[in-house]
C-alpha cells in the first residue's frame, strides 16, 4: 500500500491565537515573545512583521530595530495550549497515528484511509476545513509518501494552502528548492554545502553518496537520502505515533540587565526549578542529577552538577540542590547574565526511599499535580510559590511534548 503522510503546520500560530482575543492586531506587524527592550527572543512573528526580516529565535531588540512599529506581546501559553489541544482532537478523528511534533505542527499517517476519507486531496481539504471550524485558525497541509517531503510541501503551501506531491515526483519537486529547505540543514551545513557549490537540493541529489559520506560522515549519507525525498537519518527515525521520553529537561532565563542581587538570583533559580519539576511530572519522570548553568557579564559560562540520593520530581528538592550549587559557584559579586536549571539521569520510577518519608512525599506529589492542573488551564503564572513570584520570569511561550500528547485533550 502506497504510504500517505500528511504534515499540518498552523499558520503564524501564536500570533493568530492572539488575534482571536484582540482583533485589532489583524493585519499588523505583531511579535510574540516579550517587550521590545528585553533580552529574550522572538517566539513568533506575524506575516506583516516577517516582511521586515523578523523571524523566530531572533533577539527581541534586533526585531525592534528591524520593525519598530510592531506590537510586542508577551504571549499566553495557556491559550496556545488550549488551541493546540483542539487541533490534536481534530487530528485523532482523521487517523489513529498522530505525532504532535510541536505545539503548532503535526504528522498524520493517512495510509489506507481512502475508503473513509476519500482520495488524498479530498481528505486534506476535509481536514483543512475541520481545523478551521474547530479553531477559527488557518493551517497549511502537505501530503507526500514521506514525512520529509510532506513537511517541505506544507511549507511551500503557506499560508493557508494544501499541496500534494504525487508518488514518484518527490525528487523533481525537491530539485529546484534551496538546500536550507531540507529539515536538519542548518546555517553551518548550508554554508559547508555552498562552499562545494551545492545550493539547491537537485545539486545535492547529483552527488555520489561516497563523496557526501567522506565529506560529512553519516550525516552525508542521510543528506543523500533526503535529497531524494526519503526519511533518512535523524529527525524522521521513529514511526508516527511512537512517543519518546526526553533524555533531559531544562529551563534557562536571561536577565534584562546583568544582576548581582542575591535574592533575585535565588528566586529565579526557584522559579526555574518549579518549571523543570512541572515538566518532569508531565512526563511522569524522575531526575537523579540536577545541574546549574551560570553565565556572567563577561559571557563566562560555568556548569555544576549534583547527584541526589534518590530520584525526584519535586520543586523544593530540585531547588534546594541547585541553590546549593549556585552558592558554591558564585562569588557573590560578579553580575550574572543567565541562569539555568537542568534535570538529567531521568527514570520512570522514583527508586528507593525512606519509608517514613514516603507518605509525606506522596502527598506533596499529589499537591503539585493539582498545581500543574491549574497552571495548564490558566497559565504558568496562575499559581506559584510566593518567593518565586519575585523572579519576574515571563510565562513560557513554548510547550512540552507531554502537554501536547494528553490522551484526552
Order of alpha helices (4+ residues) and beta strands (2+ residues): beta-alpha-beta-beta-alpha-alpha-beta-alpha-beta-beta-alpha-alpha-beta-alpha-beta-alpha-alpha-alpha-alpha-alpha-beta-alpha-beta-beta-alpha-beta-alpha-alpha
